[in-house]
Amino acid sequence: MIPDLLSLFNYKYSRMKRRHLIDDISKAVNVKDYLLLEKLISSGFNSRYENVRDVAKAKKVILELRELFENSASEKKRIPLWWADSPYPGNLGDSLNPWIIDGLTGIPPIKVGLNDPGVMLAIGSTAQKAKDNTLVWGSGFISKDSPVNAKSEYCAVRGPLSRAMVHKANGLCPPIYGDPALFMPLVFPRVKESTGRIGVIPHYIHEDLIKSGDYLHLSVKRASKADFQKFVDDLCECSYVFSSSLHGLIIARAYGIPARRLIFPGKKLSGDDMKFDDYYSGIGLKQVSDAIDLSGLSNWDEVRLKEYRSFDDPIPFDGHNLLSAFPYHDYLSEDVVNRAGSMFG
């Protein structure tokens, strides 16, 4: 009995220490105590618990961006940006935000709160989080029932469905569409060629459904710039991709890799399918190949993805308008503007 009580005490004490460390890291971020944050993150990386290490990895991005800015000697202010960094260490369509803005401008953004003045929302289904003074550039709503703040400044949205919601709320929004993740090749140039692999990119809630097989499993759990470079390198080895993650589809298409949506049984994504329809209509695709619904299969091993090689036409997306609508247009680097001209014709 005594050993059992001791084990229970040790478990609860260890859990409390983990919770305190995670809370302390969050507090250091909120008060911008970067010296303390660095120490706490170091402790987090040394933890034997994966959830603590994942939090430390997500928050380390803040320090990486700060160091990059200090080394840049830029006289311009950092762009205030909000992105979700949970589930930790980060989800593909969320934690990509700072690296896209850094890559387009050469100036690492600063992570701020949603209530901070002039905060920008970019990649992801985050438009419903916009406040009165928020700048929205390329974000979309998570569902057709999402709240809409008509007082936000909508520079561009993911697609016409999001724009219609803004107009219905008596807000203003130009007919400029696209997800900024489509600019990923401008930030992470393709360096590898296809080896003929089949890529599978599950949404993070579906990762435990993927079993072994002749597929290249690309995890959406990313945080650092190196994480995203590795994602791109692995992605570019694929000749085609299947994904239940919207941004898995978006990024694959950005690199010219045919992609088709997977629907897994039992675990439904947040919101509704609006974000998929919004994105596709925003890039000009009126007809989209049917998603592959796996609900009729008893297990992943029965999936024969080689049987599903019907893909949509290549993206007709022209990124000039979306790039021109960037609210900090004078921050765009000349190199990016020139390469965008070549990329989009």
Buried (B, 14 or more C-beta within 10 A) or exposed (E): EEEEEEEEEEEEEEEEEBEEBBEBBEEBBEEEEBEBBBBBBEBBEEBEBEBBBBBBBBBBBBBBBBEBBEEBEBEEEBBBBBBBBEBBBBBBBBBBBBBBBBBBBBBBBBBBEEEBEEBBBBBBBBBBBBBEBBBBBBBBBBBBEBEBBBBBBBBBBBBBBBBBBBBEBEBEBEEBBBBBBBBBBBBBEBEEEBEEBBBBBBBBBBBEBBEEBEBBBBBBBBBBBEBBBBBBEBBBBBEBBBBBBBBBBBBBBBBEBBBBBBBBEEEEBEBBBBBBBBBBBBBBBEEBBEBBEBEEEEEBEEBEBEEBEEBBEEBEBBBBBBBBBBBBEEBBBEEBBEBBEEBBE
